[in-house]
Amino acid sequence: MTYHKKIQMTASLRIAVSCLTLIGASGPCGAEVAEGEIASCGLPRARSVEQLPVDRFDLYVPGKLPPYPWEAFGDLEPESVHFSLEASGESPFKGNEVTGKGLLMQVDDPGTGQGCGIRYRFAPPPEGPLYLGFDFRLGVEGDPSQALGFDVELTDCEGKGVIVSVHQSGRMQIGSIGEVLRDLTTVDPGVWYHVALNFREGGGLDVALTDERKRKETVGGAFDLGVIKTDRFQSLTVTNANDDDAWGSWVLDNILMAGKVDASRAEWFPFERGNVREMEETKAKKVFAYYYEIYTSGYNDEDPGLGYYTLKTFNPSKTPQSRIESGTEYLARPLPRAPMEPGLDADEVLIRAMEEEVRLAIQMGLDGFLLDFFALPEVYSNPAGQRMYNRRSFALMDAAKRVDPQFKIIPAVYAGWVPEKNPGPTWELQEQWANDYGDSPVLHRILQHPQVYRLEDGRVLFSKWGTELYTPEWWAHAMRRLESHGFEVALLGQFNGLSRERLQAYAPVSYGMSDWGPRSPVSYDWPDKVRDITELVVAPAVFQDVRTRGSSYWEACNSGALRNMWESAIENDSDWIFIHTWSDYSEQAQAPSTAFGYAIYDLNAYYTKWFKSGQEPEVVRDTLYYFHRINHSEVESLRGPQWTLRKDGQGFETRNEIELLAFLEEPGQIGIRIGETWHTMDADAGMTSLTVPFEPGQAFTPEFRLMRQGESIVSELGRYTVLPEIEYGNMLYHGGVIVP
């Protein structure tokens, strides 16, 4: 065994509860550490939910252990011990009948497998509520004699924390590690259960156990385990705990942790955020993000381990037919949230979820959201779906009013019928639809809301994606109709790659013009294209565009496309920026997610300050960001087609590279390790990008480091292993953040 960090612990505690990194997973199971052998450990300066475990078992191929950051430990060499992801271990709570897998521990001979297990280490979460959920089964269905027991431990770096112990007899207990455990219930071998642990803010723990046979009933209760410092937890460990004469199996699946997503990022940002509100009041520059209500954050008062995103992500059994070839609707999901307190009504739950989105946006430096509504049926043919869509949007407006009345909403209101999909419409037909739009009670309610963005002359700024789907005459008539009802409005057009000639036709009806933008780091001159034909020029900022619908992607060159668009907008003096998008997880979301944590969020915060202040922010904290895909583009996936590269005008071929984007307060040497090889470069203070290619067939977890004067400032593995084989291809760029 190789110990990267040693800690103080009593001999009575298993080594599994420490915050050690074990490389190679060799040595005796359940080894103990002598008193005084390990020095006490410290805690990192920053807290985040970014690294908390979220089940990706179904993404990986069967027959192997899940890759890093999962780490196996103990003696797994005997042929009688089988520990791997298996289809037979798929939980019925998720019900993935295609690629589903659970983590199976099977012992064939008594006396083997004791103390073996698996660990997942993470940065401590912020103060606040914390959630841990998982599904389990003892033994196999119908044979209680084959049940083994296990312990699940959530610990800090000193081995202190909480343990859930499930004995092979079915006795289930919970308590603080090192203290007498309390009985929770008795479970039946061969039956699946879902466990939810909710650590309450201010102390205390609520536990709920759901039986697959009685899914609407739960067993559990509240436990007072003293002062539980959830913001010190750094390790989740599952340890085989069978008796010496026992044999059989247990299986775990659907492991999920969640915490406070909108906690302060001040200790993570490489720059001082400063008083963004003061900046907004003195500068004309504005930044809005496109909020797509189809995919909200999923924050509510329900168990996130049984929630919408958990059950649908990487689950072909629950994927829409239009995306079935990719095996999932989306390749990233919003970072999971610990559930709200019970007892809130449905409207309050929705508004509180939207309040969190607003707080996240304000912390990033946004002035507001560009927000979709339906004035008339279009995407949803059923009225109930349309009402839910608008309900979410109005809840977001109400939430903004609660959190900060200065956080404004630009309504992007769908207009119903699309002329281009109905060839040869008469003007009378177009006129009727324009009248219906201008008469819409939904649109009138939107325009009267106090959170809408108003120009200095009092006009409400409104918009719609695909403005060019309606003729300039149609827009002019619709706005005259609104004026007849007493609503003064100004149109901010959202266009999709139109020629300058076509854009000029919309100049008389457009107060401002924005473009959906490229998806690769190409030369982009939007401000120059429209500056003389519109009053307000709005440039886009996009990280990547990867679509499971059709298994297609554009080459974003890691963070290159996003940085290129921001810097082009700054250099060309764009008036505003639209971030496309905040929450469209089916294409290009940039809110904190499971695939890239806060990496994109932080970059957007950095560029937002630069854009608004007119000066590149000074780097005051060493911060490393990394980006890469989790498989080579030429990987032969077990399922699904080869993904199709789509190209912007200038085009980019597919890049298979690891990027380290370093923000340094002083010059240093930065490096990326692939396999056994370090690739390094000297970097000045400020922002530096280092990219290194990787080859197909490699399996590795990249390591990133910063050194000064021969000493390591920080060296850490990334959170994503590059896989040589995968169930379905995945061309999404993943990313993360590292601070010393």
C-alpha positions, -999 to 999 in steps of 0.1 A, spaced: 0 0 0 11 36 -6 -2 62 18 -4 97 4 -16 112 37 -15 97 72 -39 105 100 -44 98 137 -69 70 145 -76 44 171 -67 8 165 -104 -2 168 -113 17 136 -108 1 102 -84 17 79 -114 21 55 -127 51 74 -96 72 69 -90 97 41 -61 77 27 -54 71 -10 -45 35 -16 -28 28 -49 -29 -7 -62 -54 -20 -36 -31 -47 -23 -24 -59 12 -46 -77 39 -82 -67 43 -91 -48 74 -56 -39 83 -53 -18 114 -30 12 120 -11 15 153 -19 44 177 4 74 170 15 61 136 -4 87 116 -2 124 120 -33 146 122 -46 160 89 -59 194 78 -88 206 58 -88 224 25 -97 261 25 -126 257 2 -158 237 3 -179 225 -27 -205 199 -37 -187 195 -71 -168 163 -61 -196 145 -42 -203 111 -57 -231 107 -82 -238 72 -96 -223 66 -131 -222 28 -128 -244 24 -159 -219 44 -180 -191 18 -175 -186 -16 -190 -196 -47 -169 -172 -71 -152 -148 -44 -138 -146 -21 -108 -158 15 -114 -128 37 -123 -113 66 -103 -123 84 -82 -137 51 -69 -108 32 -52 -109 -5 -42 -90 -16 -11 -82 -49 6 -72 -83 -7 -91 -89 -38 -68 -115 -52 -84 -148 -40 -105 -164 -67 -132 -168 -42 -137 -129 -40 -156 -113 -69 -160 -75 -67 -172 -57 -99 -200 -40 -117 -226 -65 -129 -259 -64 -146 -274 -86 -120 -268 -58 -95 -290 -33 -112 -315 -17 -88 -352 -19 -97 -356 16 -83 -338 29 -114 -348 0 -136 -322 3 -164 -329 -29 -184 -303 -21 -210 -270 -10 -194 -279 -12 -157 -253 -23 -133 -247 -24 -96 -216 -30 -75 -215 -67 -66 -194 -81 -37 -195 -119 -39 -176 -143 -16 -175 -180 -25 -154 -194 4 -158 -186 41 -129 -167 56 -122 -145 26 -133 -110 16 -134 -96 51 -126 -58 52 -125 -54 14 -143 -25 0 -144 6 -21 -139 43 -13 -147 76 -29 -129 107 -16 -141 143 -22 -136 179 -12 -157 186 19 -192 200 12 -203 235 24 -221 240 56 -258 233 52 -280 203 45 -264 172 31 -279 141 15 -267 105 10 -287 79 -7 -281 44 -20 -299 12 -30 -288 -23 -17 -297 -59 -16 -283 -87 7 -277 -119 -12 -297 -131 -41 -334 -132 -46 -351 -161 -28 -321 -174 -9 -315 -157 25 -286 -180 33 -264 -162 8 -266 -128 25 -234 -109 34 -232 -77 55 -216 -44 48 -209 -10 64 -213 24 47 -192 51 64 -193 88 58 -162 103 75 -139 132 79 -101 130 76 -98 118 112 -122 89 107 -150 106 126 -185 104 111 -216 83 105 -220 46 98 -249 26 84 -243 -11 92 -263 -39 76 -256 -73 91 -259 -105 71 -289 -114 93 -307 -83 81 -303 -62 112 -298 -26 102 -282 -1 125 -270 35 124 -248 58 146 -216 77 150 -184 57 143 -168 44 175 -201 46 195 -229 22 202 -251 19 172 -288 22 172 -312 -2 156 -331 11 126 -350 -19 113 -346 -54 100 -344 -60 62 -351 -92 43 -323 -108 23 -329 -110 -14 -350 -77 -14 -340 -43 -27 -341 -13 -4 -334 24 -10 -318 44 19 -320 81 22 -300 100 49 -308 137 53 -284 156 75 -304 186 88 -289 221 90 -280 227 126 -276 190 134 -296 159 134 -302 132 109 -334 119 92 -333 84 78 -358 68 54 -358 33 41 -380 23 11 -388 -14 3 -391 -22 -34 -423 -41 -26 -439 -11 -8 -426 19 -26 -451 44 -12 -442 34 24 -410 42 43 -394 31 76 -370 53 95 -370 82 119 -350 111 133 -316 106 150 -297 129 173 -260 119 168 -247 150 185 -230 178 165 -224 163 130 -199 184 111 -211 176 76 -187 202 61 -158 180 73 -168 148 55 -142 138 29 -148 101 23 -175 76 15 -165 41 22 -183 7 17 -167 -22 35 -175 -59 34 -184 -69 70 -193 -106 69 -186 -131 97 -156 -154 93 -177 -184 84 -200 -166 60 -202 -166 22 -226 -150 -2 -231 -115 -16 -243 -80 -13 -249 -54 -40 -250 -16 -40 -264 8 -67 -276 43 -72 -251 60 -49 -258 97 -47 -247 126 -25 -260 162 -26 -255 194 -7 -258 232 -9 -251 241 -46 -254 279 -42 -227 282 -14 -202 309 -18 -175 305 -45 -153 333 -31 -126 308 -21 -126 291 -55 -126 321 -78 -91 330 -90 -100 367 -88 -118 390 -63 -154 393 -74 -158 427 -58 -190 447 -58 -207 435 -90 -238 454 -82 -219 486 -81 -203 477 -114 -237 471 -129 -249 505 -118 -220 524 -133 -215 505 -166 -238 499 -195 -225 463 -201 -250 436 -192 -248 398 -191 -278 376 -192 -281 338 -195 -308 319 -214 -329 299 -190 -346 269 -205 -375 258 -183 -377 223 -198 -348 213 -176 -349 230 -142 -324 222 -114 -345 194 -99 -344 210 -65 -375 202 -45 -387 185 -13 -385 149 -26 -357 123 -23 -332 132 -50 -321 95 -51 -355 87 -66 -359 119 -86 -363 127 -123 -327 132 -132 -314 102 -112 -339 79 -129 -333 92 -165 -296 100 -168 -277 72 -187 -309 51 -186 -318 38 -221 -349 23 -207 -363 57 -199 -348 77 -228 -371 93 -255 -370 75 -288 -354 105 -305 -323 100 -284 -323 63 -279 -292 57 -300 -272 77 -276 -285 58 -246 -296 90 -227 -314 123 -231 -285 143 -216 -249 136 -208 -248 159 -178 -274 168 -152 -277 196 -127 -257 191 -96 -280 172 -71 -295 192 -43 -303 180 -8 -341 181 -4 -360 210 11 -377 206 44 -410 187 42 -444 204 45 -441 232 19 -469 236 -7 -460 229 -43 -458 266 -54 -435 274 -26 -412 245 -34 -410 257 -70 -403 293 -61 -376 283 -36 -359 262 -62 -359 292 -86 -346 315 -58 -315 293 -56 -310 296 -94 -312 334 -90 -287 334 -62 -263 313 -83 -267 337 -112 -261 368 -91 -230 353 -76 -217 347 -111 -223 383 -120 -254 380 -142 -279 408 -145 -308 385 -152 -322 357 -173 -335 355 -208 -366 334 -201 -389 313 -223 -427 315 -222 -455 303 -244 -481 329 -254 -497 304 -277 -494 266 -281 -463 256 -301 -439 229 -288 -465 214 -264 -497 202 -280 -513 195 -247 -524 226 -227 -513 210 -194 -477 209 -206 -479 245 -217 -493 256 -183 -465 238 -165 -439 255 -187 -453 289 -180 -458 281 -143 -420 275 -140 -412 307 -158 -436 328 -137 -421 312 -106 -386 322 -117 -399 358 -121 -415 357 -86 -383 343 -72 -362 371 -87 -385 396 -71 -379 379 -37 -342 376 -40 -332 408 -57 -356 432 -75 -327 444 -96 -322 410 -112 -343 413 -143 -360 390 -168 -361 394 -205 -392 374 -216 -386 353 -247 -422 345 -257 -430 318 -282 -455 329 -307 -472 298 -318 -475 290 -355 -443 291 -376 -449 303 -412 -419 285 -426 -435 252 -416 -467 262 -434 -458 272 -470 -478 298 -488 -497 313 -459 -519 343 -468 -513 376 -450 -548 373 -436 -537 341 -418 -504 357 -406 -523 387 -394 -547 366 -374 -518 348 -356 -501 382 -349 -534 394 -334 -537 363 -313 -502 368 -300 -508 405 -292 -541 396 -275 -526 367 -254 -535 370 -217 -503 352 -209 -482 378 -227 -501 406 -210 -494 391 -176 -457 387 -184 -454 423 -196 -470 436 -163 -446 417 -140 -423 440 -121 -392 419 -129 -393 424 -167 -364 444 -181 -375 480 -191 -355 504 -211 -350 540 -199 -380 551 -219 -402 525 -201 -406 500 -229 -405 463 -219 -377 445 -237 -389 412 -250 -376 385 -273 -380 351 -290 -356 325 -301 -357 321 -339 -370 356 -345 -365 350 -382 -392 324 -383 -416 353 -384 -415 380 -410 -406 416 -400 -442 426 -410 -456 399 -386 -435 414 -357 -445 449 -366 -482 440 -366 -479 420 -333 -462 450 -315 -489 474 -328 -515 450 -314 -497 451 -280 -496 489 -282 -534 489 -287 -537 472 -253 -514 498 -237 -481 478 -237 -450 496 -250 -425 470 -261 -391 467 -278 -380 436 -297 -346 421 -290 -342 396 -319 -325 363 -315 -312 352 -349 -295 320 -362 -267 327 -386 -286 351 -409 -269 370 -437 -265 408 -432 -290 413 -460 -317 394 -441 -308 411 -408 -313 445 -424 -349 436 -431 -354 432 -394 -337 464 -384 -369 485 -384 -386 462 -358 -355 453 -337 -343 475 -309 -314 450 -304 -299 420 -322 -284 388 -308 -271 357 -326 -271 321 -314 -234 320 -324 -208 295 -335 -199 264 -315 -162 263 -323 -134 288 -317 -137 304 -351 -133 340 -361 -165 358 -352 -175 393 -361 -211 397 -349 -207 432 -334 -192 445 -367 -219 427 -386 -249 445 -370 -236 476 -352 -248 500 -378 -283 485 -381 -293 481 -345 -291 501 -312 -282 471 -290 -256 445 -300 -256 413 -280 -229 387 -285 -232 350 -275 -210 329 -251 -212 291 -256 -190 264 -241 -200 235 -263 -229 220 -282 -233 182 -278 -266 167 -288 -278 131 -280 -306 138 -305 -288 124 -336 -255 118 -317 -238 149 -330 -214 175 -317 -193 206 -326 -156 207 -317 -153 232 -289 -115 226 -284 -119 222 -246 -125 257 -232 -114 273 -265 -148 281 -279 -160 298 -247 -128 318 -243 -128 328 -279 -164 341 -278 -159 361 -246 -126 376 -258 -141 385 -292 -170 402 -276 -147 422 -253 -123 431 -281 -152 441 -305 -170 461 -277 -202 442 -277 -229 460 -256 -243 429 -239 -236 391 -237 -261 363 -238 -248 330 -223 -263 302 -243 -276 284 -222 -280 282 -185 -300 250 -184 -305 233 -217 -289 200 -206 -299 184 -239 -275 207 -258 -254 232 -241 -261 240 -204 -235 260 -185 -250 260 -149 -231 238 -124 -235 202 -135 -223 167 -128 -200 167 -159 -180 198 -152 -190 210 -118 -183 247 -115 -155 250 -140 -176 267 -167 -195 287 -140 -162 301 -127 -149 309 -162 -181 328 -170 -177 347 -137 -142 357 -146 -151 369 -181 -182 387 -168 -161 408 -145 -136 415 -174 -165 424 -198 -182 447 -174 -151 464 -159 -132 467 -191 -101 452 -175 -88 417 -172 -92 407 -136 -61 403 -115 -54 367 -105 -51 366 -67 -55 328 -61 -38 299 -78 -67 279 -94 -65 251 -120 -93 242 -143 -92 211 -165 -112 199 -195 -113 167 -215 -136 140 -228 -139 107 -210 -132 87 -242 -113 91 -274 -134 99 -304 -124 67 -320 -134 45 -291 -156 15 -301 -185 17 -278 -205 -14 -270 -237 3 -281 -248 32 -302 -234 47 -334 -202 67 -340 -209 103 -332 -211 128 -360 -189 160 -360 -208 191 -372 -188 221 -383 -191 258 -382 -181 278 -412 -143 275 -407 -146 241 -392 -125 222 -366 -115 185 -367 -121 165 -336 -96 171 -308 -86 144 -284 -67 165 -258 -65 172 -221 -65 209 -213 -51 225 -181 -63 261 -179 -42 276 -151 -48 309 -133 -16 318 -114 -10 347 -91 28 342 -97 47 325 -125 51 287 -122 54 254 -140 22 237 -149 19 201 -159 -4 173 -171 4 136 -164 -9 110 -189 1 75 -179 36 77 -167 46 108 -187 45 144 -174 39 172 -200 50 206 -186 54 242 -195 64 274 -178 35 298 -173 34 335 -165 11 350 -139 -25 352 -152 -43 327 -174 -24 300 -194 -38 271 -214 -18 238 -218 -32 211 -240 -18 176 -245 -31 149 -269 -40 114 -259 -42 82 -280 -70 58 -285 -69 26 -263 -54 44 -233 -70 41 -199 -57 68 -175 -67 94 -150 -50 126 -158 -31 144 -130 -26 181 -129 0 201 -110 16 234 -103 52 238 -92 74 267 -81 111 266 -76 110 228 -77 83 225 -50 48 212 -56 21 238 -49 -7 214 -58 -9 181 -76 -42 163 -79 -59 137 -101 -88 149 -122 -123 134 -114 -127 117 -147 -109 86 -160 -104 84 -197 -119 50 -207 -107 27 -235 -142 12 -238 -176 25 -229 -212 15 -232 -222 44 -254 -200 70 -269 -198 103 -250 -184 134 -268 -192 158 -240 -163 178 -225 -160 172 -188 -142 195 -164 -133 204 -128 -116 228 -105 -85 223 -83 -72 247 -57 -41 242 -34 
